[in-house]
């Protein structure tokens, strides 16, 4: 097995739609590569769709009510579709997701824009920052300046989805709303503002899109819709508002009549049946996001870390699991080899003892000679394996040491190890400066590492402080297998 290829090969991602009554999955399956004029290589893909009904009282309004059962259902879907090696973009109902567009002055510096967004989150959102996860993206819709879409979700709701995916054995890269997924897959006229009505199990969402950008959204619970004309009146008010803001004619479209983009309707399973297309727009949009090249996905993800960092985290988790399994396998091999050698030597010893005591013994057969030769080969392989392990660092010791010294309020985003003798680096986010200092002190007390350095920056920032800590091993040999 080539471990390097395992860790660097192109990621494969499936899109998952989770609603109150159904789970839908979409993914692209590679067929073959076609070469044109010996220069250009294209890859044909088949779109695969799967739908599984959800029993009542498992998910309601985007909130998970039964995590254990939902995890089992997702695990069965993943096994049935043979998606075990795929990552996932998860799209959930928008009822508990708050989204709003913020205008900012035009800036060429991305870091300045990031700081401006952070201030908007601190002072202009109707939630406490410590209770929510925040994601944002540049919509590129402003004629002058920059317009940024900021979305938030309560931490407990997002954490439940992460736990369920983990229990199902699914590596999640991003968590987003149904509206974000729809914006990628729906067929709309370029430059036109479309007002779309989406009916959910216990609510109705009215939202507008222009060139894949979400301009406005409002979700109205069914309990408020107590009159037949409530929705139509609300649509009329929103339409008048958007027309005055954009100076454009607004087109109305029920989501049930929406179509998918032409490039996804050329073959099965989607066809020209509008009803068939509209119900697949959400999971299809998530799958389309999964096709974005690694490192270029800057769209909103309502997780503690961004999509790029989530991919690196999942890749590191796979590597650590692989190394753990290899170590366990090699250990079992050594144990079985030792037992076989011990039993064989014990048998030979008993034979020699009987011969010395005058007890007649039978001549050594050819099978015994062959077994002796086999034992010598096994011993030789054992020595080679021991030599390989003696030069292989046991990274799990260092990872366990860092995990044991990570205090509450510290989130580690990246762990960079150039080599066992070089300076190592940990980057992450601390709840506050006191927590960060406690984390530094905890690392300094470690028996494994030394030279802990924490550059001081962002002194004006009191909470959610980004940090970068460097250190090196006191004795690199302690990580090698003995």
N, C-alpha and C positions, 0 to 999 in steps of 0.2 A: 504493500500500500504506500502511495506517495503522499505523505502528510502535507507537503507544500501545496500540491494540487488541491487537496481537500480544503485547505484554508483560503486559497486564492481564486478558485473557480467562480464563474459568474453566479450571482444569487438568483434563485427562482422564488417567485413570490405569488401567493394567491390572495385574492380579495374576498373578504368575508363581510356580508351584510347581516347584522343582528337586529331584528325587529321584535315586536311583542309576540307575533304569531308565527314567525318563520325565520329560518337561517338559510341564506343563499350564498353559494360559493362560486367564484369565477376564476379561471386561470388559463394561461396560454400554454399549450403543449407544442413543443418544437417538432416539426415534421422532417424537414430536410433543408439543406443549403443549396442554393442555385447560384452558379457563377456566370456572369454575363461578360462576354468578350475577354475572358481571362483576367479581368481587372476588378470587377465589382461583385461582391458576394452578398447575397440576400438570404434570409432565413424565413421559410414558410412556417406559419403557426396556425394551429387550430384553437378556436375558443371553446373551452369546456365549461358547462354550467351545471350546477347541482342545487336542488331545493329540498329542504327538510322542514316539515311543520313542527312548531313548538307547542307543547301542551300549555294550558293556561297556568298563570301564576308562576312562571319562571322568570319572565322579563316583563316589566310594565313601565311604559314611558321612558325607556332607556335605562331604567334601574334594575339591576339583577336582584331577584327575590330568592332564587334557589341556585347558589353557586355550584354545589356538588352535582346536581342533575344537569345543569347547563354544561359543565365540564365533561361529563360522561357523553352527552350528545355530540359535542364538538369532537371528542376523541374518536367516537364511532364514525363520524363523517370523514375525519382525516384518514382513518384506517381504510374505510370503504373506497375512497377516492385515490388511495395510495399516494398521499401528499406528505409523507413523513419527513422528507428532506426539504420541504418548502417553508419559507418564512410567510408571514401574513401581514396584510394591511387590514385593520378591523374598522368597519364603519358602523356607528351606532346611532340610534334615534336622537334627534336634535333637541328633544324637550328640555334636557338639563344643561344644554350647552348655550352659553351666552356669547354672541358675536356682535361686533360693532366696528365700523370703519372710522379711522382717525386720520385727519389730514396733517401733514408735517411739511415744513419748508424743504425745498429740494437741497440735497446734500450729496456730494461725491464720496463722502467717507461713510462706509457702512457701519463703523464703530459708533459714529455720532448718531446715526439713525437708531442703532440698538439702545443707546443711552436715552434717547428721546422716548422710545417705546417703553422703556423701563419706568420712566417718570410718569407716563400716561397710565401705566398699570397701577402705580402707587397711588395716584391722586384722582383718577377719573373713572375707575371701575367701581361698581357698587358692591364689591366683595372685599374681604380681608385677604391679602396676598398669601398669607400662610395657610389658607384653607382651600386654595385652588391651584390647578396647573394651568399655565398660560402658554399659548402658541400664537405666532403672528407671521404674516407674510405680506410682501409688497404686491398690491393688486395691479399696479401699472395702469390704472384707469384715470388718474388725475392728469388734466391738461397742463397744469403748472404745479410744481411741488411734488410731493409723494403722498399717496394714500395707502394706509396700512390696515389690513383686516386683523383684528385681535380677537381671539376666541379663548374662552375659559371653561373649565369643568371642575366641579367639586372633587377634591382629592379622593374621598372615599369611594365615589362612583368609578373613577378611572382605575383606582387600585383593585377594585373587585374584578374588572375585566382582565387586568394583568394576572391576577391570581387564577382566574378560570382558565386563561390560555396556558398558563404554566402547568396547571393540573392536567390539561389535555395534551401536554407535550408539544404545544405550538409556540414557535418563536415569533413574538410580535415585534414588528418594526415601527408601526405607527398606529395611533388611534385618532379617528376623525369622525365628523358628523356625516349623516346621509347627504346633506346639502353639498358638502365639499366633493363627495364622490360623484354626485349627479352632474356637477359643473364640468367634469372631464368627459363624460360619456354622452351627454344629451346633444341632439342636433338642433342648433340655433343659427340664425342668420348673423353673419359677422357685423359688428357695430350696432346691432339692435338690442334694446333693453326689453327683456321678457319677464313678465310677472307670472309666477307659477304657483299653483295651489296644490298642496300635497296633503292628502287625507291619511291620518294615522288611526290606530285603534282607539285612542282616547284623546286625540287632539287634531288640530288642523294647522298646518304651517303655510304661511304665505311668504314667498321670497322672490327676489329678483336677481337675474343674471345678465351680465353683459360681457361677451368675449371671455367666458369661463370664470369671470370674477363675480363674487357674491357682493351685491350692493346693499341689500336690505333683507332682513328676515324677522318674522314674528310668529311665535307658536301660541295658539289659543287653545286652552283646555276645553274639552267637550262640555264640561259642567258650566262654562260661561256662555256657550252657544245655546241659548235658550229660546231663540227666535229663528224663524226660517230665513230671515233676511240679514242676520247678523254678519255672516261671512261675506255676502255680496256687498253690504255696506262697508265693511272693513276693506275689501278689495278696491272698492271705488275710491275710498279715502287715500289708500296707499298709492293707487295709480295716479291720482291728481297730484299728490306730493312729489312723486318721482318725475312726472312730466314737468313740473315747475322747476325741479332741481336740475334735471339733465337737459331740458329744452328739446326732448325727443318724444316721439310718439311711442307709447308703451303698448306692447302686444301682450294679451292675456293667453295663458295656456294651462289647462288642467294637466297635472303630471300623468294621469292615466292615458292621455292622448299624445304624450311626447314620444319621440323616436330616437333611436341611437344613431350615432354618427355613421356615415356611409361605409367607412372602412371596416366596421365591425358587423355589418349586415350582409356582406357579400355571400356568405355561405351559412350552412347550419352551424349552431342551432338557432340563431336569430334569423327572422325573415321579415317580410313586409307587414306582418300583422302588428299593428301599433300596440295593442294590449299586451301581446307577448313581449315586445321590446321594452315597454315602459317598466315592467316589474323587475327587469334585470339591470336597469340603469345604475343602481347603487353598487352592487357587487362588481359590475363591469368597470365602473369608475375607480374602485379600489384596486382592481387588477391592473388597470392602465397605469396607476401610480407606481405599482410594483415594477413596471418596465422602465422607469426612469433610471438612468445609469447611476451606479454607486457613487456617492459623494456629491451628487447634483440635486438631490431632493431637498429643497428649502421650503416646502409647503408645511402648513400647520400640522403639528402632531401634539395631541393632548396627553403626552406622557411626561414623566419627570425629565427625560432627556430627548434630544432631537432624533430624527430618523437616522442620520448618519452615525451618531453615537450609539443608537440602539443596534444598528447592524454590527458595529465593532464589538459591542458587548456580547451579542449573541454568538459572534464568531469566536470570541475568547472563551465563552462558556463551552462551546463545542470542543475547542482544543483541550481545555482542562479535563473535560469528561473523557475525551479520547486518551489522553495521557494516563489518567487514573485507571482506565480499563486495561491499557497496555501493561502498566505496572502490576496490576492484579493478575493478569494473564501470565506474565513472566514469573511472578512469585509462585503461582500454582505449578508452573512447569518445573521450576527448581525443586519444589516440594515433592512432586511425583517422581522426578528423576532421582532424588535422594532416597526415597522409600524403595524404589526399584533396585537401586544399587545396594542399599543396605540388605534387602531380602536376599539378593543374589549372593553377596559376600557371606551372609549368615549361613546360607545353604552350602556353600563351598567349605566353610569352616566345619560344619557338622560332618561333611563327607571326609575331610582330612582327619578329624578326630576319630571317626570310626575306623579308618585305615590304620592309624597309629595304635589303636587298641586291639588290632588283630581281627577286626570285624571285616569280613569280605565285602568288597564293594564292586559294583559293576564298572566296566570300562566307561570312560567319558565318551558320550555319544557326539555325533557331528552337530546335533541340535544345540548342545551345551556350548560347543566351540563357537557356533554362529551367534549365540546369545552373548557370549563373552566379547566377541568382536563388536556386537551392537552396543554393549555397555561402554566400550572404549570410545566408540563414535559419539555416544550421548555425552560422555564426560568431556570429550573434546569440544562439543557444541556448548556445553555448560560453561566451560572456561571462556569461550568466545563471548557468550552472552554476558558473563560477569564483567569481562573487559569493556563491553559496550556500555553497560549500566554504570560502571565506575567512572565513565567520562560524561554521563548524562545528568545534568542538574535536576534535583527533585524540587521543581518550582512550587509544588503544593505546600511544602514547609513554609516558604516565604509568604505565599498567599494567605495561608492560615494565620501566620503571625500578624500580617497587616490587618486581616479581618478581625482578629481578637483585640487589636488595639484601636479599631475605628470606633469612636465615641458616637453617641446619639447626636443627631443634628449634622452629621457629616455624610455627604453623598459623593462617592468616588466615581468619576466619569471615565477616567483613562489611566492606565498603568503601563508605562513605557520602560522596557528593559532592553537596551542595546546589546549588552552581553553581561555575563555574570561578574566580570571585573570592572565594568564601566559604571558611571553614575546613573542611577535609576530615578524615575520621576513619576510622581502621582499628581494628577490634576482633578479638581472637583469643586464642590460648592459647600460652604459651611453656613449653618443657620445664623451664627453671629461670630464676632471676633473672639469672645471668651471661649466658645466651643472650639474654634480653630486653634487657639493657644493650648488648650487641653489636649487636642489631638497631636500637636507637635511634641508636647511633653511626654505623651504616651509612647510615641515613636522613639524618642530619645532614651527611654528606659528599656528598650528592646535589647535582648542579648544577641540578636542577629545583625542588626544594622547600626550604622554610625554615620557621623557627618551630616546630620539632619539639618537642612537649610530651608527656611521659609521667607522668601523675599516679601517685604512689606509694601503693599500697594492698595489702591482704592480706600485710603484712610477715611474718606468722607462717607463711605458705604457702611451702614450699620448692620444690615441683614443680607442674607443670601450672598455671601462674599465668595467670589471665585478665588481659588488658590492654586499654587503649584509648589509642591514640596519635593526636594531632591535629596538623595542619600546614596550610600553604597554599603556593601556588606562588610562586616568586621572580618570575617574569615570565609571567603567563597567556598572553601573545601567542605564546609558543613552541609552544603546542599547536595553534595555528590553521594551516590549510593556506596555504602561500604561493602 
